[in-house]
Amino acid sequence: MTQMFSVIGTAAASSAASTAVPLAYPADSWDQMFNIWLGLAVVIYLIVALPMLYFLYRFRYQEGVNETASTKEYESHGLEVLWTIVPLIVVIYLAVQSLTLYSEMRNPPPESLVVKTTGMMWSWQFDYPSGKTTYSELTVPVGKPIKLELTSRDVIHALHIPAAKTMEDAVPGRVTHLWFQFNETGEFTSFCREYCGTLHSKMQAKIKVVSQEAFDEWINAN
Amino acid sequence: MQETVANPWFRASFREWIFTTDHKKIAILYGMTSLLFFSVAGLMGMAIRLELNQPGVQYLDPDLYNYLLTGHGAVMLLWWAIAFWGAFSNFLIPIMIGARDVAFPRLNQLSYWFFFSASILVLITLIPSQQIKMMWTGYPPFVLHDTAGPTGLYVLIVILIAGSTLGTGVNFITTVLRFRAKGITLGKTNLIIHGLISSIVVQLVGVPAFVGAVVMLFLDKYIGTGFFDANTGGDPVLYQHLFWFYSHPAVYVMILPAFGVFSEVLSTMSKRPIFGRTSMIYAIWAIALLGFLVWAHHMFTSGMPQWLRIFMSFTTVLIAVPTGIKVFNWVGTLYGGAIRLNTAMLFTLGGIFMFLIGGLTGIPLALPAFDINVHDSAFIVGHFHYVLGMAMTLGAFSGVYFWYPKITGRMYPERWGKISFWLILVGANLLYFAMMMVGIEGMPRRYVDYPEIDYWVTLNQISSVGAVFLAVGVGVTFYAWFKGLSGPEAGRNPWGSPSLEWTVSSPPPPQNFDSFPVEVADDWSPYKYH
C-alpha cells in the first residue's frame, strides 16, 4: 500500500528532474504551478515577516530609552503605490500562468480513449467504447491519454487521481470531464473528493495501468 | 425601558438580562452565547482529530463523525466567527461614535433573541435522531437524501440566523450613519468600525441569496419542487452558485472585523497612528465589494463552463491587492513606535502572521491549475483554518484582551494571557500546517477513514498533537478571563488611547457618556497619541 502511494510524496523530487517523462500527465503541469507559487509565497512571506520582526525588536518599548513613539509623520505615497502595483503584477502573472497551464490540464488530446464514468453511492461504473463495463476498477493502457466523461446516478461525487493530480465533480444531470495519461504501468487509487454520505471515505476506484497489448487482450476478452 | 439600563451591566438582575435593550448587555449576551458554542464546536473538532489520529474507524461511527463535522463547521462559522463580532459591534460601535445606544434598541433586542432561538434549535441536533449530516454547505442532491438528516431543521436555523443578521444589519448601518457625534466623520471613525460595518453591509446584501437557496432546498425536499433535482429538470450546481454568492463574502464578514482589531491594537500598543489610514479604509471596502465577484472559485471542479472558471480566477487574485495593502500598512504602523508586547498585542501579531500564511496559501486556490489537485483536500481545510480559524480567533481574543479593562473594569492577568498565546500559536501551526501538507499529499477532506500511508498517518498525528496544545491554550485564555474578574482596577484608560470608548469610566455607565451630546476637538483622531 505504501509503495503504491510513494509517488505522491515525491512531487518535488520528480519535478526537479523535469527532463524525465513524468509518471502521469497532467501532474507535471501541476508541479510546475506548485513550484512557481511556492517560490513566490516564500519570498513574499519573508518580505513581510522580516521587516515586521525587525521593527518589533528595533522599536520595542524600553524604560528610559524608548518610552514614547516618534511624533513624526511617516506617510509615504511612494511606498503605498509600490505595494499596490507590485502585488498586482505578481497576481496577474500567476493568473495568466495558471490560465496557460490549465488549458493543457483541462483539454484532452483528440486521440484520447473515452471512458464513460458514472458515480453512485458508493462506487464507480466505467463504460468502455467497446461496450465493456466494470465497477470500481478502471483498466487503461500505458502511454495513452484517457478522457473520463463523468456523471452521477444519485448525489454529487468527484473523482480525484492523486498520481495524475487532477479531478472533476460527477454531477447528476451533467456530463463533466477530466483527462490523464499514465507513462508507467502499475496500480493506482482514485478517491471520491465530494462528500457523499456514510461511506464517502470508502468510495475508491483502482486504476490498473497495463501495456497496450495487455489492454487490447483484456478489452477483447468476453 | 429606563429601569433596565439603571445599573451597569455586571450588576443587572436576571429579569434585566431577559428584557434589556442596552447595547452593552446585549453585547455580553452575544459574547457569552458565542463562547459557549465555540467551546462545544471546539470539542467536536477534538473528537474529529481523535478519530483521524490513526487510519481506520476507531471511536466514531461514520454517521456520527459526519454529524460532528457538520456541527463543527456550521457552529464555528455561524456562532463563533460571525456571531462573536456581534458582541463587538454591540459593545463598541455606539460608544466609539459617541452615541447612547444603537438606533433601534428594541430591534437590537429582537435580533439577539432570534439568534438565541436558533441556538436552542442547534442544541436539538445533539439528539441522535435529529443529527444533521449534510455538512455545513448542505449541497443538494445529497441533502434531499434520507441519510442527510433533518433538512427542515437546518433551514429553520438558517432563517432564524438570517432574521437576526438582517435586523442587526439595518440597525447598525443606521446607527453609524446617523448617530455619530459632531466632528466624527466617516473618515475619522475607528478602523474597527469600518471593519464591523463593512462586514454588516456584506451580510445585508448576501444573506438573502443564502436564505433563498435553503428555502428552495426545503421546497425540494418536502413539497416536491425540482429546483436542484436533475431528475425533474433541476440543476444541483444552481444551489452552489446561490450558496457561495453569500458564503464566499461571508469569509470577509468573519475576517474584516478581525482586521479592525489588528489596526486598533497595533496602533495603540505601538503608540503610532495607522500608516496609510485612508488607503486602509479604501482597502476594507474594496475587499467587501470584490468579495461579491469571486464566489465561483469554490466551484472550479463543479462542472462550470471554462470561461467562468477563468473569469473568477482573475477576480479572485485581485483580492490579494487590497489585502496586501493592509498587511504592509500594519508593518508600516510599527515603524518608529514604542511597542509594548502585552497579551493583546501578541494575539494581534500572531493573528497577522497566521493571516499571512493563510493568505499566501489562499492565492494558489484562486488558480484553477493548482486547485484542480487540491480541491476538497485537507489543504483547503488547513488553509481556511489559518484564515478563518486562527486569524479570526486570534483577532477576537486580542480584542477581548484589549477591551477587557473597559468591559469589566478590571485588568486581566498578563502571565496567563501570554502562556495561552504561545500554546495557541504553537498548537495551531502544528495542527494546520501538517493538515495542509497532508492535503498536498492527496488526503481528501471529510474522510472518517483513510488508507494506511505512512506520511498521511504521521502528518495526521502531528495535527492531533497540535490540537491538544491549541485546546489547552484556549482553556488557559478562558481561565485568564475568569481570573481577571477579580483582578486589579483598570481605570478609565489603561492603554493611553484617545479613542472615545476610553474616555468613559470602566465599565461604561448605562448611558455611556456623562454629558451629551459628545463633543470632540477639531483635530481629534482615535489614533492621536501626542
Boltz contact constraints between the chains, C-beta under 6 A:
constraints:
  - contact:
      token1: [A, 1]
      token2: [B, 452]
      max_distance: 6.0
  - contact:
      token1: [A, 2]
      token2: [B, 453]
      max_distance: 6.0
  - contact:
      token1: [A, 2]
      token2: [B, 454]
      max_distance: 6.0
  - contact:
      token1: [A, 5]
      token2: [B, 453]
      max_distance: 6.0
  - contact:
      token1: [A, 8]
      token2: [B, 441]
      max_distance: 6.0
  - contact:
      token1: [A, 8]
      token2: [B, 442]
      max_distance: 6.0
  - contact:
      token1: [A, 9]
      token2: [B, 441]
      max_distance: 6.0
  - contact:
      token1: [A, 9]
      token2: [B, 455]
      max_distance: 6.0
  - contact:
      token1: [A, 30]
      token2: [B, 373]
      max_distance: 6.0
  - contact:
      token1: [A, 33]
      token2: [B, 369]
      max_distance: 6.0
  - contact:
      token1: [A, 33]
      token2: [B, 370]
      max_distance: 6.0
  - contact:
      token1: [A, 37]
      token2: [B, 364]
      max_distance: 6.0
  - contact:
      token1: [A, 41]
      token2: [B, 360]
      max_distance: 6.0
  - contact:
      token1: [A, 48]
      token2: [B, 327]
      max_distance: 6.0
  - contact:
      token1: [A, 48]
      token2: [B, 356]
      max_distance: 6.0
  - contact:
      token1: [A, 51]
      token2: [B, 331]
      max_distance: 6.0
  - contact:
      token1: [A, 52]
      token2: [B, 331]
      max_distance: 6.0
  - contact:
      token1: [A, 55]
      token2: [B, 334]
      max_distance: 6.0
  - contact:
      token1: [A, 55]
      token2: [B, 335]
      max_distance: 6.0
  - contact:
      token1: [A, 59]
      token2: [B, 337]
      max_distance: 6.0
  - contact:
      token1: [A, 59]
      token2: [B, 339]
      max_distance: 6.0
  - contact:
      token1: [A, 60]
      token2: [B, 339]
      max_distance: 6.0
  - contact:
      token1: [A, 61]
      token2: [B, 338]
      max_distance: 6.0
  - contact:
      token1: [A, 61]
      token2: [B, 339]
      max_distance: 6.0
  - contact:
      token1: [A, 61]
      token2: [B, 340]
      max_distance: 6.0
  - contact:
      token1: [A, 66]
      token2: [B, 338]
      max_distance: 6.0
  - contact:
      token1: [A, 67]
      token2: [B, 338]
      max_distance: 6.0
  - contact:
      token1: [A, 68]
      token2: [B, 338]
      max_distance: 6.0
  - contact:
      token1: [A, 69]
      token2: [B, 271]
      max_distance: 6.0
  - contact:
      token1: [A, 69]
      token2: [B, 272]
      max_distance: 6.0
  - contact:
      token1: [A, 69]
      token2: [B, 337]
      max_distance: 6.0
  - contact:
      token1: [A, 69]
      token2: [B, 338]
      max_distance: 6.0
  - contact:
      token1: [A, 70]
      token2: [B, 336]
      max_distance: 6.0
  - contact:
      token1: [A, 71]
      token2: [B, 530]
      max_distance: 6.0
  - contact:
      token1: [A, 74]
      token2: [B, 335]
      max_distance: 6.0
  - contact:
      token1: [A, 80]
      token2: [B, 276]
      max_distance: 6.0
  - contact:
      token1: [A, 80]
      token2: [B, 279]
      max_distance: 6.0
  - contact:
      token1: [A, 83]
      token2: [B, 328]
      max_distance: 6.0
  - contact:
      token1: [A, 84]
      token2: [B, 325]
      max_distance: 6.0
  - contact:
      token1: [A, 87]
      token2: [B, 320]
      max_distance: 6.0
  - contact:
      token1: [A, 87]
      token2: [B, 321]
      max_distance: 6.0
  - contact:
      token1: [A, 87]
      token2: [B, 324]
      max_distance: 6.0
  - contact:
      token1: [A, 88]
      token2: [B, 321]
      max_distance: 6.0
  - contact:
      token1: [A, 91]
      token2: [B, 317]
      max_distance: 6.0
  - contact:
      token1: [A, 91]
      token2: [B, 320]
      max_distance: 6.0
  - contact:
      token1: [A, 95]
      token2: [B, 313]
      max_distance: 6.0
  - contact:
      token1: [A, 95]
      token2: [B, 314]
      max_distance: 6.0
  - contact:
      token1: [A, 95]
      token2: [B, 317]
      max_distance: 6.0
  - contact:
      token1: [A, 98]
      token2: [B, 367]
      max_distance: 6.0
  - contact:
      token1: [A, 98]
      token2: [B, 369]
      max_distance: 6.0
  - contact:
      token1: [A, 99]
      token2: [B, 310]
      max_distance: 6.0
  - contact:
      token1: [A, 101]
      token2: [B, 369]
      max_distance: 6.0
  - contact:
      token1: [A, 102]
      token2: [B, 368]
      max_distance: 6.0
  - contact:
      token1: [A, 102]
      token2: [B, 369]
      max_distance: 6.0
  - contact:
      token1: [A, 105]
      token2: [B, 369]
      max_distance: 6.0
  - contact:
      token1: [A, 105]
      token2: [B, 372]
      max_distance: 6.0
  - contact:
      token1: [A, 155]
      token2: [B, 141]
      max_distance: 6.0
  - contact:
      token1: [A, 155]
      token2: [B, 142]
      max_distance: 6.0
  - contact:
      token1: [A, 162]
      token2: [B, 442]
      max_distance: 6.0
  - contact:
      token1: [A, 165]
      token2: [B, 373]
      max_distance: 6.0
  - contact:
      token1: [A, 166]
      token2: [B, 372]
      max_distance: 6.0
  - contact:
      token1: [A, 167]
      token2: [B, 301]
      max_distance: 6.0
  - contact:
      token1: [A, 168]
      token2: [B, 301]
      max_distance: 6.0
  - contact:
      token1: [A, 169]
      token2: [B, 301]
      max_distance: 6.0
  - contact:
      token1: [A, 169]
      token2: [B, 302]
      max_distance: 6.0
  - contact:
      token1: [A, 169]
      token2: [B, 303]
      max_distance: 6.0
  - contact:
      token1: [A, 171]
      token2: [B, 303]
      max_distance: 6.0
  - contact:
      token1: [A, 172]
      token2: [B, 230]
      max_distance: 6.0
  - contact:
      token1: [A, 173]
      token2: [B, 230]
      max_distance: 6.0
  - contact:
      token1: [A, 174]
      token2: [B, 303]
      max_distance: 6.0
  - contact:
      token1: [A, 176]
      token2: [B, 303]
      max_distance: 6.0
  - contact:
      token1: [A, 191]
      token2: [B, 444]
      max_distance: 6.0
  - contact:
      token1: [A, 193]
      token2: [B, 376]
      max_distance: 6.0
  - contact:
      token1: [A, 193]
      token2: [B, 444]
      max_distance: 6.0
  - contact:
      token1: [A, 195]
      token2: [B, 135]
      max_distance: 6.0
  - contact:
      token1: [A, 195]
      token2: [B, 446]
      max_distance: 6.0
  - contact:
      token1: [A, 197]
      token2: [B, 147]
      max_distance: 6.0
  - contact:
      token1: [A, 198]
      token2: [B, 62]
      max_distance: 6.0
  - contact:
      token1: [A, 198]
      token2: [B, 63]
      max_distance: 6.0
  - contact:
      token1: [A, 201]
      token2: [B, 447]
      max_distance: 6.0
  - contact:
      token1: [A, 201]
      token2: [B, 448]
      max_distance: 6.0
  - contact:
      token1: [A, 201]
      token2: [B, 449]
      max_distance: 6.0
